[in-house]
């Protein structure tokens, strides 16, 4: 064991003494940075149904208001009424738990979790 250590020490001294002082400069090629392709958002045009536009009224200049004021009829309004579905009672157990997390293994703050287990 001592002989092996002595041999290793002699080999290391010879290697150090035979090494010449050299400076090796290694230059790596410049990095190529590829930018992701630009995000292009294309909005599709909205096509509305054609609406019949009445001809513009003839222009007349008068100091007096018209005898019959124009009648403006608003377009009809379509209304859809949605009703909520009927209530269905399903037997089961509702479990609610609250805990306070510090943001390490649980989300930070007070969190409430509610589970429903049907029977």
C-alpha positions as CSV (number, residue, x, y, z in Angstrom):
1,X,0.0,0.0,0.0
2,X,2.8,2.4,0.9
3,X,4.7,1.4,-2.2
4,X,1.6,2.2,-4.4
5,X,1.2,5.6,-2.7
6,X,4.9,6.4,-3.2
7,X,4.7,5.4,-6.8
8,X,1.6,7.6,-7.4
9,X,3.4,10.5,-5.6
10,X,6.5,10.1,-7.8
11,X,4.4,9.9,-11.0
12,X,2.5,13.1,-10.0
13,X,5.7,15.0,-9.3
14,X,7.2,13.9,-12.7
15,X,4.0,14.9,-14.5
16,X,3.9,18.3,-12.9
17,X,7.6,19.0,-13.5
18,X,7.4,17.9,-17.1
19,X,4.4,20.1,-17.9
20,X,5.2,23.4,-19.5
21,X,3.4,26.6,-18.8
22,X,0.9,26.9,-21.6
23,X,-2.2,29.0,-22.0
24,X,-4.9,27.4,-24.1
25,X,-7.7,29.7,-25.2
26,X,-10.7,27.9,-26.4
27,X,-13.3,30.0,-28.2
28,X,-16.6,28.6,-28.8
29,X,-18.6,29.6,-31.9
30,X,-21.1,32.3,-31.3
31,X,-24.5,31.1,-30.0
32,X,-27.3,31.0,-32.5
33,X,-30.5,32.2,-30.9
34,X,-33.6,31.3,-32.8
35,X,-36.5,33.5,-32.0
36,X,-39.9,31.9,-32.1
37,X,-42.0,32.8,-35.0
38,X,-44.2,35.9,-34.4
39,X,-47.7,35.3,-33.3
40,X,-50.1,36.5,-35.9
41,X,-53.7,37.1,-34.9
42,X,-56.0,37.3,-37.8
43,X,-59.5,38.4,-37.1
44,X,-62.1,37.0,-39.3
45,X,-64.5,39.6,-40.7
46,X,-68.0,39.5,-39.3
47,X,-70.6,39.3,-42.0
48,X,-74.0,40.8,-41.1
49,X,-77.1,40.1,-43.1
50,X,-78.0,42.8,-45.5
51,X,-80.6,45.3,-44.3
52,X,-82.8,47.2,-46.7
53,X,-81.8,50.9,-46.3
54,X,-84.6,53.3,-47.3
55,X,-83.7,56.1,-49.6
56,X,-82.7,59.3,-47.9
57,X,-85.5,61.8,-47.6
58,X,-85.6,64.7,-50.0
59,X,-84.2,67.8,-48.5
60,X,-86.4,70.8,-48.3
61,X,-85.7,74.1,-46.7
62,X,-88.5,75.7,-44.8
63,X,-89.0,78.0,-41.9
64,X,-91.9,76.0,-40.6
65,X,-91.8,72.5,-39.1
66,X,-93.3,69.7,-41.2
67,X,-97.0,69.1,-40.8
68,X,-96.6,65.4,-40.1
69,X,-93.5,64.5,-38.1
70,X,-91.8,61.4,-39.3
71,X,-92.7,58.1,-37.6
72,X,-89.7,56.1,-36.4
73,X,-90.5,52.4,-36.0
74,X,-87.8,50.5,-34.0
75,X,-86.8,47.1,-35.4
76,X,-88.4,44.2,-33.6
77,X,-86.4,42.8,-30.7
78,X,-86.0,39.1,-30.4
79,X,-86.1,37.8,-26.8
80,X,-85.3,34.3,-25.8
81,X,-86.2,33.2,-22.3
82,X,-84.4,30.3,-20.7
83,X,-85.8,28.5,-17.7
84,X,-83.7,26.8,-15.1
85,X,-84.0,23.0,-15.0
86,X,-86.1,21.4,-12.3
87,X,-84.3,20.7,-9.0
88,X,-83.3,17.0,-8.6
89,X,-82.4,15.8,-5.2
90,X,-79.7,13.1,-5.3
91,X,-78.8,11.3,-2.0
92,X,-75.2,11.6,-1.0
93,X,-72.7,13.2,1.4
94,X,-71.3,16.7,1.1
95,X,-67.9,17.0,2.7
96,X,-66.3,20.5,3.1
97,X,-62.9,21.2,4.5
98,X,-60.9,24.4,5.0
99,X,-57.2,24.7,5.5
100,X,-54.6,27.5,5.6
101,X,-51.7,27.0,3.3
102,X,-48.3,28.7,3.4
103,X,-47.7,28.4,-0.3
104,X,-45.2,25.5,-0.2
105,X,-47.2,22.4,-0.6
106,X,-50.6,24.0,-0.6
107,X,-51.8,27.2,-2.2
108,X,-51.2,30.3,0.0
109,X,-54.1,31.4,2.1
110,X,-57.4,29.9,3.2
111,X,-58.7,27.3,0.8
112,X,-62.1,25.6,1.0
113,X,-62.7,22.3,-0.8
114,X,-66.2,20.8,-1.1
115,X,-66.8,17.2,-2.3
116,X,-70.0,15.5,-3.1
117,X,-70.1,11.7,-2.8
118,X,-73.3,10.1,-4.1
119,X,-74.6,7.0,-2.4
